[in-house]
Amino acid sequence: MRGRPHVTWPAVVTAVTLAALYIGGVAAYVAWAMHAVAQGAAAAWFLTGAVLIYIAVPAVAAAFSFALAWICRAPRPPGRRIGLAATLRMFRDEMRAIARSGPRMAFSWWRMRDPEAAPAIAPVLLLHGVLCNAGVWRGLQPRFAARGIGPVYTLSYGPPWASIEAFADEAATKIDAILAATGARKVTVVGHSMGGLVARAYLRRYGGAKVRCLVTVGAPHHGSVHAWLVPGTCLAQLRPGNSWLAELNRDETMPVAVRGIALWSWHDSMVAPQTSARLAGAENVELTGIGHNALLASTEVFARVAQELERAARDAASDVAAETDATSALIY
């Protein structure tokens, strides 16, 4: 059973902004095409143009982010370099991921519903990246369900340009609500991009008593040059060398009993230098030939994330069994 749509005004702001861009762009193009056709232009040209524009927008976005990431790249070991064919596949996959994530955030975010309140021992919380909403996880929702992972919760925090510390407070409220709804002792957190830093800011402020495991995916733990391109408090906190990041990274170890896993790609297109996604206090999993947005669509990434979530579920079950045995021993 799925609960009601998890509607928050930050999610609405992101969705409405993107929807306005999509709808406005389509309306303007259709109006121009209709006027031109009425003047005698061939409609086929405008149909072809629509397809080309649909391809061009994610292509330009991917090309720009890859170019900047390449200019500011971390030195790659010989074994982590890829050839032309793999590069083209990587570019194609990043384009696809960008093309899909925009509409999901604009039109499908409301389908990311919290589960109905019910007892569970291994709930999961997914935290999205900067200037996004929970819609980015839409493609993974059925894949988690197929593996029997969950219950899975999402959070759209904001306002979009606010401080990561404010997002961490929202995560704290959400974690408390999840534990209350499920009766679980701890939650496992998966954070993509800035979501990983939101989770770490939560752990620094609130401790790890309510978190079993943190999995970060392409998180700019030490900043990214891409953050200089957009204004906003959270973007400023993602810029390399800023004081907020320096304080966050003063101690990169995980809190006691919290297992940390950092998945990162040598070819991340939006975290540069790419080694910024390493986390000293976690198990680092190096990936090759995957762009930033494509991390959420990668079968390799999903397999590893699912493996960690299933391990967390087994650990939770072991804890429950141990507590039951201890209670039984006291009774008898």
N, C-alpha and C positions, 0 to 999 in steps of 0.2 A: 504494500500500500504506500502511496505517495501522499505527503501532506499538502498543505496549501502552498501556492507559490511564495517563495521567500522574497517578498517585495521590500526593498529598501530604497530610499531616495537616491543614494549614490549609484545604485544599479540603474535606476530610472534615468538619471542624468546622463550617464554614459550611453545607455540605449537610445534615448531620445536624440542625443547629439549625432550618433552614428546613423540612426534612422533618417534624420533630417538631411544628412549629407547624401545618403543613398537615394531617398525619395526625391529630394530637390534636384540632384544630378540627373536622375532618370527623367523627371518632368521637364527639365530644361532641354535635355537632348531630344525628347519626343516632340516638344513644341517646335524646336528648330527644324527637326526632320519633317514634320507635317507642313511647316511653312515652305520649306525648300521643295518638297514633293508637289505642293500646290503650284509652285512656280515652274514645274516641269522637270525637276531633278529625279533621277532614278531611285526608287525606294531601296533597291538591292544594295546600293552604296551605303545607305544608312544602317541597314541590317548588318552588313559586314563591319561597319564602323563600331557598332554596339559591341560585337564580339571582340574586336581588337581593343576597345577601351576596357572591357571587362578583364582582358588578359594584361593590358598595359599597366593598370594601376598597381596590382600586386607585384608585377615584374619590376617596375620602377622602385617601389618601396624596398623590395628584396635587394635589388642591385645597389641602391644607395647604402643600405645598412651593411651589406657584405663589403662594399668598397671601403667604408670607414673602418670596419672591423679588420680588414686586411692591412690597411695603412697602420693601424695601431695594434696589430696582432702581437701575441706572445711568440717568441721563437719556438718553432715546432721541431721536435726530434724527427730524424729521418723516417722512422717507422710510423709517424703520425701524419705524413704528407700524403695527399691523394692526387690521382691523375685527372686528366681532362674529363673522362667519362663519369667518374665519381663526382667531380665538381658540377657537371651539368645536372646530374641526378639530384644533388644536394640543392642546387638552385631551384629546380622544378618542385621539389618537395617543400621548400620554404615558400615559394609562390602559392602553392596549394594551401598551405597552412594559413597564410595571410588572407587568402581569398575566402576561406571558410570561417575564420575566427571573427571577422568583421560582421557578417550577417548573423552569426550566432550571438554575438554581444548585443546587436541591434534588435533582433527579432525573436531569439530563442531563449534569452536569459531567464524569462519568467518560467520556463519549463524545468529549471533547476530547483526542484522542490525538496524541502527537507522531508525525511521519512516521518511517518506517523510515530509518535512516542511509543516505545516498546522496549522491554528489557533487551540489552545487548552487552557484550563484553569487550568488543573491539571496534568502536566507532572511529570514523575517519573524517578529518576536516581538510578541505582543499582550499588553499589560499592563492589567489590570482596575482598577476603582476601589475605593473604601473599603468594607470589610465585604462584599465580593463574592468570587467565585471565577471560574475560567475559563469557567464555564458561561454567563456573560453574552455570550460570543462565539459561542455555538452557532448563532444565526441567520445569522451572517456566514460561517461555515465553508464551506457549499456555494457561496455567492456568490463567494468568493475562488477556489475550485476551478474554477468555471465560467469565470472570467476567466484561468485559467492562472497565477494568482499563487501563489507559494510556492517552497519548502515553508513552511508556516505553523505556528508553534509558539506555545504558550500557557504561562503560568506562574500558579499559584495560590500567592501568598505569604502569610506569616503568622508568628506568630499574628495574628488580625485587628486587635488593638488595639496592636500593636507600633509601633516607630519606622519612619518612612519610610526612614531610613538603613539599617535592617536589611533592609527590602524591596529596597533598592538593592544590597546585598550578594548577596541571593538572585538578583537580576537578573544580576549579574556572573557568578555561577556558571552560570546558564542560558545566557548569551551564549557563554561559553567552551565549554559542551557543544554548543551549536548549531554553532559554527564547527568544532569537532572532528568532528562527525557529518557535516557537509556539505563540509568543505574550503574553505568560503568565507572571504574575507578580512574581510568586514564583514556586519553584519546591519542591517536596517531595523526600527525600533521604532515601534509605534503604541500610544499610551497614552490610555485614556479616563479622564476625571475624575482621581482621585488617581494613576492610572497614569502620567499625563504628568509628575507631580512625582517619581515613583519613577525615571523615565527621566532626568530632569534631575539628580536626586541622584546617579545612577550616573555621568553625564557629568562632574559636578563632582569626584567622587572618583576615577574611573578614567580620565577623559579620553575622547576621541572616536576613538581609533585603530581601534576595532572596530565603530563605528557609522557607517553611511553617511547615514542620514536619520532624523529624529525627527518623527513626526506626532502632535500632541496634539489630542484631541477633547474639548471642554468641560472643560479642565483648570483648576482654580482656582489659577493661578500666583501670584495675590496674595491667596489665601484666599477663604473664603465664610462668611457669617454662619450658614449651616446647620450648620457644624461645631461650633457652640456647643451643639447639641441633644443630642450624644452624647459620653460620656466616652471616653478612650483617648489614648495618646500620639500616634498618627498624626492623630487628630481635632484634638488641640491644635495640631499643626503646620500644620493647614489653616485655623486661625482667623486672620482679618486682623490684621496688626500684630504677630504673635508673632516672637520672635527667630530662630527657625529659618528662617522664610520670609524675614525680612530678610536673613539671611546668604546664602540661596539666590539671592535676587534682587539681591545686591550687584553682580553682573555677569550680565546676561541674554543676553549674546551666546552663540552656539553655538560649540563648539570648532572649530578650523580643519578644513575639509573635511566638516563635518557640516551638512547642510541641515536647516533647521527650518521646520515649517509648523504653525500653530496655528489650528484650526477652532473657532469659538465662535459662540454664538447670543445675539442681543439679548434673547431670551425664555427663556434657560436657567432652569429651575425649581429648580435646586439649587446654582447658582453665582451668588451675589449679593454685591456688585454684579456684573452680567454682564461688565463690562469687565475684571474680575479675570482673565478667561481670555485676555486679550491677553498676548503675549510679545514684548517689544521686539526681541529678537534673532532673531525668526522672521518668515516671511511670514504675515501674519494674514489669515484668510479669514472674513469676517463672514457670518453666516447670520441668517435672520429666521423667526420663527414655529415654532421647534422647541424642545421641552422637553429636559431633561437626559438622561433615559433614552431618549427617542425619537431622540436623535442616532445611536444604534447601529442603529436600524431605518430611518433616513431614506435614501431612494434618492439624494438630493442629496449627503448626506455620504458615502455609500458610493462614489459616482462619483468624488468628489474624492480620497478615500483611495486608491481603486484606481488613479487616475491617477498619484498620487505613488509608489505601489509599483511601477507599471509603468515609471515614469521611473527609479526606483532600479535596477530590473533592467536597463534599457538602459545605465545608467552602469556597472553592474558588468560587463556584457558588453564594453563599450568598454575598461574597464580590463584585462580579461583579454586582449583582442585586442592592446592596446598592449604588454602584458608579453610576449606570444607573439612579436610583431614584434621587440621589443628582444632577446629571447633568440635569435631566428633571426639577427639582424644580428650578434650576438656570435659565433655559431657559424660563420657564413660570412664 
